[in-house]
């Protein structure tokens, strides 16, 4: 026992001596470190003051070299790096108006047509080069009499919900359009056309008479039979399908619509679309698209300046001065702006008065007032139409001829500068859409006609009010308005006497022009397939149109498209409709990145 205790004491003493030894070593090291820091650092601070200029010079030199290297590398970027378009990103567009429906059967407003164009596809589409190209179809055939169009469909198309597309969808779409309970604005064009399916991928259109322009009618969007067949046609306009969950075959799928803003004056809409990964053509290179609606130009331009949107649609004018990254495209439309002279008016039912107004109108000077390049229109046809004849155009400006016609018609100039007949003043009610360029035309017109003693009472209204009022009831003497002529010179709807019937859903004969010779010519011209023969048939119509002066043609309006130069792949040319800007959207790119050359 004593030996064990002794052994324990010895171990304990040995451990204590070892700990004291290690403690002394640590203390020695600490003292040495303190001495070294004091000697090597603190005692040298005094010396550092003496060499401060030398140190600062070296610091400045190192910073100069560093910043210079960075600047030089960035300056040399252009010699070995280039900014190139890249896939991905979201296209963001602003436009004026409001969104109500994406259904192509009903879409008429700017926002509605834009969304419909991206979500739905038609059998064919029109290119900026003014050619008809296959979309859901592969091709078409016409029989010898021009009465039957056979359209073959693509077989690799699926709806956004995965269901296969086939001929039943096409037949269903046109039956809806023809159904009077649906009240589609396209209905009047399809009343007498029979549409049938021949198998899953062939559709036959049977016409009551040959129609040379019929192929251009096959561009409207097609809707899904498997979704809408259960909806009562009378309830289709208010169906959730139209704005909550539209399903198409187009390059983009519909995600949602959000209303932004707390009051009607500032409220906008945001329609979000995503790229369709199952698109039958080459899929979009961008991830999606956002369409934003705005109440006015100022609101939209502010969003553009803040880069909330990439492009703007609906502006009348725009200057990109001082903005190197902004591109402005001015694209002519296949439309015509005209002064429609109501032949049923108490004053304008006299052909001599209409001829006098034509001679009194210096259309060239009126167009120049707008201050940007426009294509003149001087005929019921556009200069790009094959039926246009430069020898058969409207009366030119001749003030003396206008004065003589008015005098001979009994309208005498009084001391107040205006003309009177049987105590009644020569006053014309002119109705127009409230657009800046139209207001400019009216000011010039009031001056030109006023010089001859004609009083012009101008009324400018929003598009919606004009459609529901003056145009629907033809309540005007003169209407300043634009009509969509398209690529084919079939102008039957605008000048044939049958199209002035108030019982029609669309009374597009805005002048209420009624001329038997013109009717016969219009009927003959549209029922031939050969373009040379059609041009010959239209000659008498041109003669009668010039003589009777149902309208005074002015110019082709333009589509103004403003975008940042980061948008690649946009195709401009001549559009039948502003929505044709989306012709190549599956090739658009909105992102850029730097790559080694």
TORZA-644216 format. One record per residue (C-alpha): residue in one letter; residue number from 1; x, y, z. Coordinates in steps of 0.02 Angstrom, whole numbers, plus 50000, padded with zeros to 5 digits. Layout:
<nodes>
   resn   resi       X       Y       Z
      A    NUM       X       Y       Z
...
</nodes>
This chain:
<nodes>
   resn   resi       X       Y       Z
      X      1   50000   50000   50000
      X      2   50140   50123   50046
      X      3   50229   50083   49883
      X      4   50073   50124   49782
      X      5   50051   50291   49871
      X      6   50232   50336   49841
      X      7   50218   50296   49659
      X      8   50063   50407   49642
      X      9   50152   50555   49726
      X     10   50301   50540   49611
      X     11   50188   50541   49456
      X     12   50094   50691   49521
      X     13   50253   50789   49555
      X     14   50322   50746   49384
      X     15   50161   50808   49299
      X     16   50168   50974   49395
      X     17   50349   51004   49348
      X     18   50305   50971   49166
      X     19   50161   51095   49170
      X     20   50267   51231   49250
      X     21   50400   51205   49118
      X     22   50274   51222   48974
      X     23   50202   51379   49055
      X     24   50373   51459   49063
      X     25   50402   51416   48879
      X     26   50237   51500   48828
      X     27   50279   51654   48930
      X     28   50451   51664   48848
      X     29   50375   51650   48673
      X     30   50249   51786   48713
      X     31   50384   51902   48776
      X     32   50488   51869   48621
      X     33   50338   51905   48508
      X     34   50301   52067   48597
      X     35   50481   52120   48580
      X     36   50481   52076   48393
      X     37   50318   52173   48358
      X     38   50382   52322   48454
      X     39   50548   52316   48365
      X     40   50489   52275   48189
      X     41   50326   52372   48182
      X     42   50296   52507   48310
      X     43   50474   52570   48317
      X     44   50475   52582   48125
      X     45   50321   52693   48114
      X     46   50431   52844   48136
      X     47   50537   52789   47990
      X     48   50379   52761   47884
      X     49   50334   52945   47899
      X     50   50498   52989   47817
      X     51   50462   52878   47666
      X     52   50275   52914   47650
      X     53   50294   52999   47481
      X     54   50384   52848   47413
      X     55   50248   52730   47476
      X     56   50106   52838   47413
      X     57   50189   52850   47243
      X     58   50196   52660   47231
      X     59   50015   52642   47288
      X     60   49959   52770   47158
      X     61   50062   52683   47024
      X     62   49984   52514   47063
      X     63   49808   52587   47059
      X     64   49846   52675   46894
      X     65   49910   52515   46817
      X     66   49758   52419   46881
      X     67   49628   52541   46818
      X     68   49722   52565   46654
      X     69   49723   52379   46624
      X     70   49536   52367   46653
      X     71   49503   52515   46536
      X     72   49615   52443   46402
      X     73   49533   52272   46411
      X     74   49360   52350   46396
      X     75   49418   52462   46254
      X     76   49483   52311   46160
      X     77   49316   52219   46177
      X     78   49263   52279   46006
      X     79   49414   52197   45926
      X     80   49382   52022   45992
      X     81   49204   52026   46066
      X     82   49041   52058   45976
      X     83   48864   52081   46038
      X     84   48754   51945   45963
      X     85   48571   51897   45982
      X     86   48537   51750   46097
      X     87   48387   51641   46133
      X     88   48274   51661   46284
      X     89   48199   51812   46367
      X     90   48024   51884   46356
      X     91   47956   52001   46223
      X     92   47858   52145   46304
      X     93   47742   52250   46197
      X     94   47631   52398   46239
      X     95   47479   52449   46139
      X     96   47330   52565   46153
      X     97   47159   52493   46192
      X     98   47091   52359   46304
      X     99   47082   52170   46300
      X    100   46915   52080   46296
      X    101   46935   51918   46199
      X    102   47067   51809   46118
      X    103   46939   51711   46018
      X    104   46978   51742   45833
      X    105   46793   51728   45790
      X    106   46761   51890   45885
      X    107   46929   51980   45895
      X    108   46923   52153   45816
      X    109   47013   52274   45936
      X    110   47201   52300   45930
      X    111   47237   52203   46090
      X    112   47114   52064   46049
      X    113   47185   52036   45876
      X    114   47364   52037   45941
      X    115   47332   51904   46074
      X    116   47225   51802   45956
      X    117   47363   51804   45824
      X    118   47490   51734   45948
      X    119   47378   51600   46024
      X    120   47282   51539   45871
      X    121   47334   51490   45695
      X    122   47242   51500   45529
      X    123   47247   51386   45379
      X    124   47356   51514   45288
      X    125   47448   51675   45331
      X    126   47504   51827   45233
      X    127   47688   51871   45226
      X    128   47761   52048   45223
      X    129   47803   52011   45041
      X    130   47616   52004   45005
      X    131   47610   51817   44973
      X    132   47491   51687   45044
      X    133   47586   51552   45138
      X    134   47529   51388   45221
      X    135   47506   51384   45409
      X    136   47393   51245   45474
      X    137   47371   51192   45293
      X    138   47502   51119   45177
      X    139   47424   51176   45012
      X    140   47259   51199   44920
      X    141   47183   51152   44753
      X    142   47049   51239   44649
      X    143   46935   51149   44526
      X    144   46920   51209   44346
      X    145   46761   51310   44379
      X    146   46834   51396   44532
      X    147   46690   51333   44640
      X    148   46781   51207   44750
      X    149   46935   51237   44856
      X    150   47016   51082   44932
      X    151   47132   51120   45076
      X    152   47254   50988   45141
      X    153   47301   51001   45326
      X    154   47461   50968   45420
      X    155   47459   50806   45520
      X    156   47580   50849   45660
      X    157   47477   50984   45745
      X    158   47410   50974   45923
      X    159   47309   51096   46025
      X    160   47388   51177   46177
      X    161   47300   51048   46288
      X    162   47380   50904   46190
      X    163   47227   50852   46088
      X    164   47260   50822   45902
      X    165   47203   50950   45773
      X    166   47103   50887   45623
      X    167   46976   50935   45490
      X    168   46830   50930   45613
      X    169   46903   51083   45701
      X    170   46905   51180   45536
      X    171   46726   51134   45492
      X    172   46668   51175   45669
      X    173   46752   51347   45663
      X    174   46668   51401   45502
      X    175   46499   51333   45555
      X    176   46513   51442   45711
      X    177   46558   51594   45605
      X    178   46406   51562   45493
      X    179   46287   51536   45640
      X    180   46183   51696   45660
      X    181   46168   51665   45849
      X    182   46357   51682   45866
      X    183   46355   51856   45787
      X    184   46534   51847   45725
      X    185   46594   51999   45626
      X    186   46658   51873   45497
      X    187   46487   51799   45468
      X    188   46430   51894   45314
      X    189   46577   51828   45212
      X    190   46533   51646   45242
      X    191   46343   51638   45229
      X    192   46339   51545   45063
      X    193   46497   51441   45081
      X    194   46480   51255   45120
      X    195   46622   51179   45222
      X    196   46643   50990   45237
      X    197   46777   50870   45298
      X    198   46850   50735   45186
      X    199   46942   50625   45309
      X    200   47044   50691   45455
      X    201   47159   50805   45358
      X    202   47064   50873   45209
      X    203   46931   51010   45204
      X    204   46823   51057   45054
      X    205   46751   51231   45031
      X    206   46608   51239   44905
      X    207   46563   51411   44838
      X    208   46398   51461   44754
      X    209   46498   51554   44621
      X    210   46679   51575   44575
      X    211   46774   51699   44685
      X    212   46952   51746   44639
      X    213   46991   51821   44809
      X    214   46923   51676   44912
      X    215   47094   51607   44961
      X    216   47130   51765   45062
      X    217   46978   51725   45171
      X    218   47066   51572   45242
      X    219   47179   51666   45362
      X    220   47067   51682   45516
      X    221   47109   51580   45673
      X    222   47037   51406   45698
      X    223   46956   51359   45866
      X    224   46948   51185   45950
      X    225   46791   51082   45921
      X    226   46825   50969   46072
      X    227   46815   51117   46192
      X    228   46681   51230   46118
      X    229   46558   51103   46048
      X    230   46471   51098   46217
      X    231   46445   51286   46224
      X    232   46279   51358   46165
      X    233   46319   51467   46013
      X    234   46217   51609   46086
      X    235   46326   51605   46243
      X    236   46492   51589   46154
      X    237   46536   51774   46160
      X    238   46535   51770   46351
      X    239   46620   51599   46371
      X    240   46771   51584   46489
      X    241   46866   51512   46342
      X    242   46882   51685   46264
      X    243   46984   51771   46399
      X    244   47012   51650   46544
      X    245   47073   51492   46460
      X    246   47089   51506   46270
      X    247   47167   51353   46188
      X    248   47241   51368   46014
      X    249   47377   51295   45904
      X    250   47483   51453   45888
      X    251   47664   51484   45939
      X    252   47615   51541   46115
      X    253   47504   51470   46251
      X    254   47393   51581   46356
      X    255   47445   51594   46539
      X    256   47341   51732   46619
      X    257   47280   51911   46614
      X    258   47303   52034   46757
      X    259   47219   52201   46781
      X    260   47338   52333   46849
      X    261   47279   52498   46922
      X    262   47149   52556   47047
      X    263   47042   52667   46935
      X    264   46975   52670   46757
      X    265   47091   52812   46702
      X    266   47253   52723   46747
      X    267   47199   52542   46732
      X    268   47300   52432   46615
      X    269   47301   52248   46572
      X    270   47444   52127   46565
      X    271   47420   51971   46458
      X    272   47556   51842   46485
      X    273   47596   51708   46357
      X    274   47722   51566   46357
      X    275   47813   51484   46212
      X    276   47723   51333   46143
      X    277   47847   51189   46156
      X    278   47737   51081   46044
      X    279   47722   51209   45904
      X    280   47713   51123   45735
      X    281   47831   51246   45649
      X    282   47999   51297   45719
      X    283   47964   51342   45901
      X    284   47990   51521   45963
      X    285   48167   51568   46013
      X    286   48100   51676   46155
      X    287   48027   51607   46317
      X    288   47867   51706   46309
      X    289   47776   51867   46269
      X    290   47685   51998   46373
      X    291   47555   52114   46297
      X    292   47519   52272   46399
      X    293   47371   52385   46362
      X    294   47370   52573   46396
      X    295   47237   52708   46397
      X    296   47339   52842   46308
      X    297   47503   52875   46218
      X    298   47582   52967   46365
      X    299   47556   52819   46480
      X    300   47630   52698   46354
      X    301   47780   52807   46311
      X    302   47822   52825   46496
      X    303   47825   52635   46511
      X    304   47936   52626   46356
      X    305   48058   52755   46425
      X    306   48066   52658   46590
      X    307   48101   52499   46489
      X    308   47947   52412   46557
      X    309   47903   52369   46376
      X    310   48014   52334   46227
      X    311   47901   52401   46090
      X    312   47750   52514   46060
      X    313   47600   52494   45944
      X    314   47466   52624   45908
      X    315   47563   52787   45905
      X    316   47521   52914   45771
      X    317   47693   52994   45772
      X    318   47859   52965   45862
      X    319   48030   53046   45861
      X    320   48182   52945   45913
      X    321   48299   53096   45920
      X    322   48438   53066   46046
      X    323   48393   52882   46068
      X    324   48521   52778   45976
      X    325   48446   52614   46037
      X    326   48270   52647   45966
      X    327   48210   52584   45797
      X    328   48056   52659   45712
      X    329   47971   52557   45575
      X    330   47843   52644   45463
      X    331   47754   52508   45365
      X    332   47617   52543   45235
      X    333   47455   52447   45259
      X    334   47350   52374   45118
      X    335   47213   52496   45168
      X    336   47146   52658   45098
      X    337   47092   52818   45185
      X    338   46953   52903   45088
      X    339   46821   53038   45100
      X    340   46661   52938   45075
      X    341   46525   53049   44998
      X    342   46352   52987   45050
      X    343   46254   52974   44888
      X    344   46092   52970   44989
      X    345   46128   53137   45070
      X    346   46008   53280   45031
      X    347   46154   53380   44960
      X    348   46271   53246   44892
      X    349   46138   53150   44796
      X    350   46183   53271   44655
      X    351   46329   53199   44556
      X    352   46384   53374   44503
      X    353   46413   53424   44685
      X    354   46517   53269   44714
      X    355   46620   53306   44559
      X    356   46642   53486   44618
      X    357   46709   53426   44787
      X    358   46830   53310   44697
      X    359   46896   53453   44589
      X    360   46905   53566   44743
      X    361   47014   53442   44839
      X    362   47200   53461   44819
      X    363   47238   53286   44886
      X    364   47426   53304   44862
      X    365   47429   53457   44974
      X    366   47317   53371   45103
      X    367   47435   53223   45115
      X    368   47588   53336   45133
      X    369   47508   53414   45287
      X    370   47532   53251   45382
      X    371   47721   53276   45375
      X    372   47776   53097   45349
      X    373   47792   52988   45196
      X    374   47630   52909   45135
      X    375   47580   52816   44978
      X    376   47449   52911   44878
      X    377   47284   52826   44831
      X    378   47189   52896   44681
      X    379   47075   52752   44635
      X    380   46963   52621   44718
      X    381   47114   52506   44696
      X    382   47285   52522   44774
      X    383   47432   52550   44657
      X    384   47496   52378   44710
      X    385   47336   52291   44649
      X    386   47350   52207   44479
      X    387   47184   52288   44429
      X    388   47248   52465   44455
      X    389   47249   52570   44297
      X    390   47346   52733   44300
      X    391   47239   52798   44156
      X    392   47079   52779   44257
      X    393   47100   52880   44415
      X    394   46993   53008   44506
      X    395   46973   53191   44453
      X    396   47122   53302   44486
      X    397   47125   53471   44572
      X    398   47039   53603   44464
      X    399   46967   53749   44561
      X    400   46887   53830   44408
      X    401   46796   53670   44361
      X    402   46732   53655   44541
      X    403   46664   53834   44539
      X    404   46574   53807   44374
      X    405   46493   53644   44434
      X    406   46429   53728   44591
      X    407   46363   53879   44497
      X    408   46277   53771   44366
      X    409   46195   53670   44505
      X    410   46115   53826   44576
      X    411   46226   53850   44728
      X    412   46266   54036   44722
      X    413   46401   54124   44820
      X    414   46333   54252   44945
      X    415   46415   54403   45026
      X    416   46459   54302   45183
      X    417   46573   54191   45077
      X    418   46459   54038   45079
      X    419   46346   53963   44946
      X    420   46157   53955   44957
      X    421   46017   53873   44858
      X    422   45833   53906   44891
      X    423   45884   53994   45052
      X    424   45981   53843   45116
      X    425   46166   53855   45156
      X    426   46284   53728   45077
      X    427   46342   53639   45236
      X    428   46414   53465   45246
      X    429   46419   53358   45402
      X    430   46589   53274   45405
      X    431   46617   53133   45530
      X    432   46789   53063   45570
      X    433   46883   52960   45696
      X    434   46975   53068   45822
      X    435   47151   53039   45757
      X    436   47285   53171   45739
      X    437   47314   53139   45554
      X    438   47127   53144   45518
      X    439   47111   53311   45610
      X    440   47253   53377   45501
      X    441   47163   53321   45342
      X    442   47001   53401   45400
      X    443   47085   53569   45433
      X    444   47155   53571   45257
      X    445   46990   53515   45184
      X    446   46892   53651   45274
      X    447   47011   53778   45199
      X    448   47003   53708   45021
      X    449   46815   53683   45017
      X    450   46788   53844   45113
      X    451   46872   53943   44975
      X    452   46729   53887   44861
      X    453   46594   53932   44987
      X    454   46564   53758   45059
      X    455   46541   53751   45248
      X    456   46608   53595   45335
      X    457   46538   53546   45506
      X    458   46668   53422   45570
      X    459   46631   53295   45708
      X    460   46775   53191   45775
      X    461   46731   53039   45881
      X    462   46818   52886   45957
      X    463   46819   52731   45847
      X    464   46691   52639   45954
      X    465   46565   52783   45945
      X    466   46584   52798   45756
      X    467   46557   52611   45730
      X    468   46401   52606   45839
      X    469   46330   52770   45774
      X    470   46376   52856   45612
      X    471   46442   52702   45520
      X    472   46305   52584   45577
      X    473   46168   52707   45523
      X    474   46263   52803   45388
      X    475   46226   52967   45476
      X    476   46343   53086   45384
      X    477   46365   53181   45223
      X    478   46552   53146   45217
      X    479   46647   53012   45313
      X    480   46836   53019   45330
      X    481   46883   52838   45362
      X    482   47004   52698   45320
      X    483   46951   52532   45243
      X    484   47049   52370   45233
      X    485   47070   52323   45050
      X    486   47194   52181   45070
      X    487   47302   52103   44935
      X    488   47164   52064   44811
      X    489   47069   52200   44715
      X    490   46899   52124   44755
      X    491   46814   52282   44820
      X    492   46637   52214   44798
      X    493   46594   52242   44983
      X    494   46632   52428   44973
      X    495   46550   52480   44809
      X    496   46416   52355   44756
      X    497   46240   52422   44780
      X    498   46186   52266   44876
      X    499   46309   52311   45014
      X    500   46213   52471   45056
      X    501   46062   52371   45116
      X    502   46023   52424   45297
      X    503   45972   52246   45338
      X    504   46151   52184   45319
      X    505   46256   52151   45473
      X    506   46397   52251   45393
      X    507   46349   52395   45278
      X    508   46522   52422   45203
      X    509   46459   52522   45055
      X    510   46490   52680   45156
      X    511   46447   52795   45011
      X    512   46284   52705   44970
      X    513   46349   52700   44792
      X    514   46221   52624   44673
      X    515   46266   52602   44491
      X    516   46207   52457   44383
      X    517   46356   52461   44265
      X    518   46476   52464   44412
      X    519   46381   52319   44493
      X    520   46396   52212   44336
      X    521   46582   52250   44322
      X    522   46614   52211   44505
      X    523   46522   52045   44490
      X    524   46618   51996   44334
      X    525   46786   52047   44404
      X    526   46774   51945   44562
      X    527   46708   51785   44480
      X    528   46858   51758   44365
      X    529   47020   51671   44415
      X    530   47137   51739   44282
      X    531   47209   51906   44339
      X    532   47224   51978   44164
      X    533   47043   51940   44128
      X    534   46989   52010   44296
      X    535   47079   52174   44258
      X    536   46982   52190   44096
      X    537   46817   52156   44184
      X    538   46852   52293   44312
      X    539   46876   52429   44180
      X    540   46695   52484   44173
      X    541   46686   52494   44363
      X    542   46835   52614   44362
      X    543   46749   52723   44231
      X    544   46587   52733   44329
      X    545   46676   52760   44495
      X    546   46770   52909   44424
      X    547   46615   52984   44344
      X    548   46498   52963   44493
      X    549   46628   53010   44627
      X    550   46564   52904   44773
      X    551   46724   52947   44866
      X    552   46885   53047   44859
      X    553   47035   52933   44886
      X    554   47180   53001   44989
      X    555   47319   52884   45047
      X    556   47373   52717   45118
      X    557   47389   52731   45307
      X    558   47547   52671   45391
      X    559   47580   52555   45536
      X    560   47703   52636   45657
      X    561   47805   52512   45759
      X    562   47931   52577   45886
      X    563   48053   52456   45968
      X    564   48223   52443   46050
      X    565   48360   52383   45933
      X    566   48382   52229   46042
      X    567   48237   52152   45944
      X    568   48306   52040   45806
      X    569   48212   51946   45670
      X    570   48072   52072   45640
      X    571   48010   52074   45460
      X    572   47934   52232   45386
      X    573   47859   52256   45214
      X    574   47677   52293   45175
      X    575   47547   52227   45296
      X    576   47365   52187   45267
      X    577   47338   52210   45454
      X    578   47450   52275   45595
      X    579   47445   52101   45673
      X    580   47549   52041   45524
      X    581   47698   52107   45623
      X    582   47697   51938   45711
      X    583   47727   51845   45548
      X    584   47903   51792   45600
      X    585   47887   51801   45790
      X    586   47951   51623   45811
      X    587   48117   51690   45744
      X    588   48124   51844   45855
      X    589   48263   51867   45983
      X    590   48259   51996   46123
      X    591   48420   51957   46218
      X    592   48600   51998   46173
      X    593   48764   51933   46240
      X    594   48948   51962   46203
      X    595   49042   51824   46115
      X    596   49219   51803   46050
      X    597   49227   51842   45865
</nodes>
